Amino acid sequence: MADIKKKYAAKAFVSCSLRTEDENFVNYVCRILDSHNIQPFGTVGKFAASPENPVALMNKNIPLSDIVVICATKRYLQKDLKTGAVSYGLSEMVHFETGMAVAHGKPVVVFVQEGTDVGSVLPNITQYITLNGQHEDFEAKRKLIFSLLNNAYQFVRKANNNKTLRTVGNIAVGGLAIYGGIKLFQTILGNKKKH
């Protein structure tokens, strides 16, 4: 029996931790994406490997994706020196990949593991959804998750349609320029024959 490949509506570059303790949350988010017909893709060390610099591979894979999905998990224990408040913050690579996504015009979707402080950068770029991995939590946030992923997909479709329109417009302008050039050439030749 032939293996039938699933047709996905979009590809998501997944920015995530590769640490063993974060694997369950990352896989949970990837299952959510798959159930919404979005293919997890491009994660350096998880879905892609290369002997080149990881940043170079990220720079290749992010433009090939439709959206960038951040799996925000606890990486660093942080302490506010003024207030003494302690929190668990993100890896600096998450911020780096987010910046690359924004630079490439990709919509960013963030899923935050409960107990992780997302800081001040991500909330200024996009909305995020905090998950604890429990079924009841997912059910309570199902509509919000669908809305966020659907809006990201609509953003992608609109951007792709605009690219297609620009391409068609450029082809039409190029075609008209060639046609105009031929007609001008014919007119010049016609005037020379009359003399």
C-alpha positions as CSV (number, residue, x, y, z in Angstrom):
1,M,0.0,0.0,0.0
2,A,1.4,3.4,-1.0
3,D,2.2,5.9,1.7
4,I,-0.2,8.9,1.2
5,K,1.4,12.2,2.1
6,K,-0.8,14.6,4.0
7,K,-1.4,17.9,2.1
8,Y,-0.8,20.8,4.5
9,A,-2.4,24.3,4.1
10,A,0.8,26.0,5.5
11,K,4.3,25.4,6.7
12,A,5.4,26.6,10.2
13,F,9.0,27.2,11.1
14,V,9.0,26.0,14.8
15,S,11.3,27.9,17.1
16,C,11.8,25.8,20.1
17,S,14.1,24.4,22.7
18,L,15.8,21.0,21.9
19,R,16.2,20.1,25.6
20,T,14.8,16.8,26.7
21,E,12.7,18.5,29.4
22,D,10.9,20.7,26.9
23,E,10.3,17.9,24.3
24,N,6.7,17.1,25.6
25,F,5.6,20.7,25.3
26,V,7.2,21.2,21.9
27,N,5.6,17.9,20.6
28,Y,2.3,19.0,22.0
29,V,2.4,22.3,20.1
30,C,3.5,20.4,16.9
31,R,0.4,18.1,17.3
32,I,-1.8,21.2,17.6
33,L,-0.3,22.6,14.4
34,D,-0.7,19.2,12.6
35,S,-4.4,19.0,13.7
36,H,-4.9,22.5,12.1
37,N,-3.3,21.3,8.9
38,I,-0.1,23.2,9.4
39,Q,3.2,21.3,8.9
40,P,5.9,21.8,11.5
41,F,9.1,22.5,9.6
42,G,12.6,23.9,9.6
43,T,13.6,23.7,13.2
44,V,17.3,23.5,13.3
45,G,18.2,20.3,15.2
46,K,14.6,18.9,15.1
47,F,13.3,19.1,11.6
48,A,16.5,20.2,9.8
49,A,20.2,19.5,10.0
50,S,23.1,20.8,8.1
51,P,26.9,21.1,8.6
52,E,26.6,24.9,8.1
53,N,26.2,27.5,10.8
54,P,22.8,27.1,12.5
55,V,22.0,30.8,12.0
56,A,22.6,30.3,8.2
57,L,20.1,27.4,8.2
58,M,17.6,29.4,10.1
59,N,18.0,32.2,7.6
60,K,17.2,29.7,4.8
61,N,14.3,27.9,6.5
62,I,12.4,30.9,7.9
63,P,11.8,32.4,4.4
64,L,10.6,29.0,3.2
65,S,7.9,28.9,5.9
66,D,4.5,30.5,5.9
67,I,4.4,31.3,9.6
68,V,6.8,31.1,12.5
69,V,5.6,29.4,15.6
70,I,7.4,30.0,18.9
71,C,7.3,27.4,21.6
72,A,8.2,29.4,24.6
73,T,9.6,27.3,27.4
74,K,11.5,28.1,30.6
75,R,15.2,28.4,30.0
76,Y,16.6,30.9,32.5
77,L,15.9,31.8,36.1
78,Q,15.7,35.6,36.1
79,K,15.6,38.0,39.0
80,D,14.6,41.7,38.9
81,L,17.3,43.4,40.8
82,K,15.0,46.3,41.9
83,T,11.9,44.3,42.9
84,G,13.5,41.0,43.7
85,A,10.8,39.2,41.6
86,V,12.0,35.9,40.2
87,S,10.7,34.4,36.9
88,Y,11.6,31.8,34.3
89,G,12.5,33.4,31.0
90,L,13.1,32.4,27.4
91,S,16.1,31.4,25.5
92,E,17.8,34.3,23.6
93,M,17.5,32.3,20.4
94,V,13.7,32.6,20.6
95,H,14.1,36.3,20.4
96,F,16.6,36.0,17.6
97,E,14.4,33.8,15.5
98,T,11.4,36.1,16.2
99,G,13.4,39.0,14.8
100,M,14.3,37.0,11.7
101,A,10.6,36.1,11.2
102,V,9.6,39.8,11.5
103,A,12.4,40.8,9.1
104,H,11.1,38.3,6.6
105,G,7.5,39.5,7.0
106,K,6.3,36.2,8.5
107,P,3.4,36.2,11.0
108,V,4.5,35.0,14.4
109,V,2.4,32.7,16.6
110,V,3.5,32.1,20.2
111,F,2.5,29.2,22.5
112,V,3.8,29.7,26.0
113,Q,4.3,26.8,28.5
114,E,2.6,27.8,31.7
115,G,5.0,29.3,34.1
116,T,7.2,30.9,31.5
117,D,7.8,34.7,31.5
118,V,7.7,35.8,27.8
119,G,9.3,39.2,28.6
120,S,8.4,42.4,26.9
121,V,9.4,41.8,23.3
122,L,7.0,39.1,22.2
123,P,3.8,40.7,23.5
124,N,4.6,43.8,21.4
125,I,4.9,41.6,18.2
126,T,2.0,39.2,18.6
127,Q,-0.6,37.8,20.9
128,Y,0.3,34.5,22.6
129,I,-1.5,31.6,24.2
130,T,-0.4,30.0,27.4
131,L,-0.9,26.3,27.7
132,N,-0.3,23.8,30.4
133,G,-0.6,20.6,28.3
134,Q,-3.9,19.4,29.9
135,H,-6.9,18.4,27.8
136,E,-9.3,20.7,29.7
137,D,-7.0,23.7,29.2
138,F,-6.8,23.0,25.5
139,E,-10.6,22.6,25.2
140,A,-11.0,25.9,27.0
141,K,-8.6,27.7,24.6
142,R,-9.5,25.7,21.4
143,K,-11.5,28.6,19.8
144,L,-8.7,31.1,20.6
145,I,-6.1,28.7,19.2
146,F,-8.1,28.2,16.0
147,S,-8.7,32.0,15.7
148,L,-4.9,32.8,16.1
149,L,-3.8,30.1,13.6
150,N,-6.6,30.9,11.1
151,N,-5.7,34.6,11.2
152,A,-2.0,33.8,10.6
153,Y,-3.1,31.6,7.7
154,Q,-5.3,34.4,6.3
155,F,-2.3,36.7,6.6
156,V,-0.3,34.3,4.5
157,R,-3.0,33.8,1.9
158,K,-3.3,37.6,1.5
159,A,0.4,38.1,1.2
160,N,0.6,35.2,-1.4
161,N,-2.3,36.7,-3.3
162,N,-0.6,40.1,-3.3
163,K,2.6,38.5,-4.6
164,T,0.7,36.8,-7.3
165,L,-1.0,40.0,-8.3
166,R,2.3,41.8,-8.4
167,T,3.8,39.0,-10.5
168,V,0.9,39.1,-12.9
169,G,1.1,42.9,-13.0
170,N,4.8,42.8,-13.8
171,I,4.3,40.2,-16.5
172,A,1.5,42.4,-18.0
173,V,3.7,45.5,-17.9
174,G,6.6,43.6,-19.4
175,G,4.3,42.2,-22.1
176,L,3.0,45.7,-22.9
177,A,6.5,47.1,-23.1
178,I,7.5,44.3,-25.5
179,Y,4.4,44.9,-27.6
180,G,5.0,48.7,-27.6
181,G,8.7,48.1,-28.6
182,I,7.6,45.9,-31.5
183,K,5.0,48.5,-32.7
184,L,7.6,51.3,-32.4
185,F,10.1,49.2,-34.3
186,Q,7.5,48.5,-37.0
187,T,6.6,52.2,-37.2
188,I,10.2,53.2,-37.6
189,L,10.7,50.5,-40.3
190,G,7.5,51.6,-42.0
191,N,8.7,55.3,-42.1
192,K,12.1,54.3,-43.6
193,K,10.4,52.3,-46.4
194,K,8.3,55.3,-47.4
195,H,11.4,57.5,-47.9
